[in-house]
């Protein structure tokens, strides 16, 4: 496994937010945005965070704990906030929160959450050690510990 050239980075250094307007082509005839469309945007924003942290190519390994809490409708603005919670060798857990805004009323609603795992790859497509996380806040430390538990569970389930 290749070594990273950066020692540590804080979650704030790789945070990303993406804002997307939802159109009729993103939805069913009733105007509900397809879950797959939302997943595409979740994967994209999580990928930005993973690549910012690793400063290399990073690929999706799994999406878990994806929760669609409320519908997103045509015309809504979908805001996706992503942060890195945990790193382990070459893998990274990214947490994504989705919020829909009705532009006319100004009402914002949390519509979904997800955890996405990425692996950093070097130029030869081999796993690359990623920088350690510099945990600067209590939230960083709590999310790191929660992410570690989830990652251990993922690894345990993979071996079954």
N, C-alpha and C positions, 0 to 999 in steps of 0.2 A: 504494500500500500504506500502510495506516495505521500510525502510530508507537505503540509501547508506551509506557506511562507509568512503567515501572520500568527502571532501568539494568541491574542484574545481580542474579542469584540463584544460590545454590549448589545442586548436586544434592540435598543433604540437605534443603533447604527445601521441596522438592516430592515427596520420597519418599512412597510409599504402600504399605501392606500390607493385604490383604483376606484374611479367613479364612472359608471356606465349608464346610459339611458336605455330603457327597454322598449323595443319596437314590436309591431304586430308579428314580424317574422320570428320573434323569440318566444312566441306564445301559442297556446291552443285557441280554438275558436271562441272560447269564453273569455279570453284575455288574461288567463293565468300563464305566467312565464314558466316554460319547461324547466324541470329540475335539472336536466342535463345542461341547459344553457347556464344556469347558475353554477353548476359544478365546473364548467369550463372556466368561468371567471375566477372561481375559488382556486382552481389549479394554477391559473396564470399568476394571480397575485402572490400565492404561496411560493411559486417558482422564482419570482422576483426577489423575495426575502431570502430564499435558499441561495440563490446565485450571488446576491449581495454579501451574504455572510461568508460563503466559501470562496468567493472571487474566482469561480470556475463554473464549468457546466455542472448542472444538477438535474437529476431526473426523478420523477415521481415514483415512489415505491408502493405507497398505499394511501388511501383516504379512509379514515375511520371516524366514528362518532359524528357522522354528517347528520345534522338535524335541520329539517325544514320546519320552522316554528310557525310561520305565517306566510300567506301567499304574497308573491310579487306580481304586480299587474303591469300591463302595457301602459307606457307613459311614466311609470315610476323611474326614479333615479336610484340605481343600486350602488351603494357604497360598500366596499369590501376593505376591511382593515386586517392586516396580517402582521404577526410578530413571531419571532423564533422563541421557543420555550426551552428547548433541550437539544444538546448535541451529544453524539456518542461516536467516536472515531470518525467515520465518513458520513454518518446519518444525522439528520436534523428533523426535529418536530416543529412544524409551523402551525400556529393556531389562527384561524380566520373567522371573523365575525362579519355577517352580512346585515345591512340595514337598508330598507326601502324608504324612499321619501316621496310623498305625494306633493308635487310641486305646487299645485293649486291651493291645497290646504296647509302645506308646510308640516304636515304630520309625518314624523319619522317612526318607523317600527322595526325592531330587531326581527329579522326574518329567518336567519339561519346561522349555524355555527359548524365548524369542521376542524379536524386535526389532519394534517397532511404530512406524510413522511417523505423526505427526499434523501438521495445519496449523491454526494459530490463525486465527480469523475475528473480524472486528469486528461491530458490531450490524447492518451492512448485508450481511453474508455475504462480505465481501471479506477477502483475506489481511491479517493484522495482524503487524507486526514483534514478535517475542517478545524478552524480556529476554536479554541475553547470559549465558553461564554463568560464574560465579565459581568457578574451579578451585582449591580449597583443599587438596586432598590429592594424593598421587602417583597414587592410584587414579583420582581425578577426571580428572587430566591424561591418563593412559593411555587411559581409556575415551573421553575426548573425541577423541583422535587416532584411535582405532579406529573410532569413530562417524563421524568425518569421512571416512575411507576408504570405509566402507559407504555413506554418503550420496552421495559422488561416484560410486560404482558404480551406485547406484539411478538417479541422474540420467542417467548415461550409457546405461543400459539402457532408460530411458523414451524416449529420443530415437530408438531403433532402430525 
